[in-house]
Amino acid sequence: MNIKNTAKLLINFTIKRLAEIFGIIVFTSGVLLISALLSYSPEDPNFIFPDKSEINNILGFRGSFISDLFFQSIGLMSYLFSLTLI
């Protein structure tokens, strides 16, 4: 009987920790996305015209790529999407 109770407690503990880790990952991705969007510059190289020019985005080339992708796909709603993740 005690083994079943211990197994249930262990499963509940594991599920709660996985949910917390998932929440931390979503929050971090939202913060990184909004920082990439706020530091977006149209002069940065993107996935259409990759140049060897200087990148002004805080997150570098990846931030420039992601922010350009979000702005071209959903526009200014990108800010609301990142706030939703946060």
N, C-alpha and C positions, 0 to 999 in steps of 0.2 A: 504494500500500500504506500509506503513512504517513497518508493522509487518512482511511482506514477506522479506523485506530488512534486518531487524534485525535478522530474522531466518536464512537467508543465511550467514550473518556475523558470527553468533554463530556457525553454522555448520562448516564453514571454519576454525574458531578459534579452535574448538574441534579437527578437523582432523589434523591440524598442530601440536597441542600439543601432540596428540597421536603418530604422526610420530616422534616427538622429543624424547618422552619417549621411544619408540621402538629403536631408534638409540642409546640412552644412554645405554639401556639394552644390545644391541648387542656389543657395544664398551666395556662395562664392562666385559662381558663374554669373549671377545677376550683377554683382558688384563689378566684376571684370568687364562685363558687357557694357554697363553704363559708363565706366571709365573710358572704354574704347570709343563709345559713341560721343562722349563729351569732348574727347581730344581728336575727333575726326577732322581731317583737312582734305579738301578736294584735290590738292596738289600731290597728295601721297600716292604712291603706286598702288594699283589695285589689281584685281584678277583679269581685267580686260586689257589694260596697258601696263604690263610689268616693266618698270624702268629701274635703272640703277641710281635713282635719285635719293636724296635724303628723306627719311621718314620722320614726320613730326608727331606721330601717334605715340602715346605713353607706352602701349604694349608692343610697339615695333611693327614689323611687317604683318604679324598675325592679327594684331589689333586693327591695323589699317584694312586688311583683307576682310575681317569679320564685320567691321563697321560699314564698309562699302557694300558688302553683301546685304546687310540688314537694311541700309538706307535705300538700296535699289530694289529690294524685294517688297518691303512693307512700309517704307518711307518713315515719316515722323512717328508712326506708331511703334517704332523700335524703342523709343524711350519708355512708352507705357509697357511694352513687353518686358524690358529689363526691370522696371519697377515692380511688375507682377512677380518676377522671379525673386526679387528681394522680399 
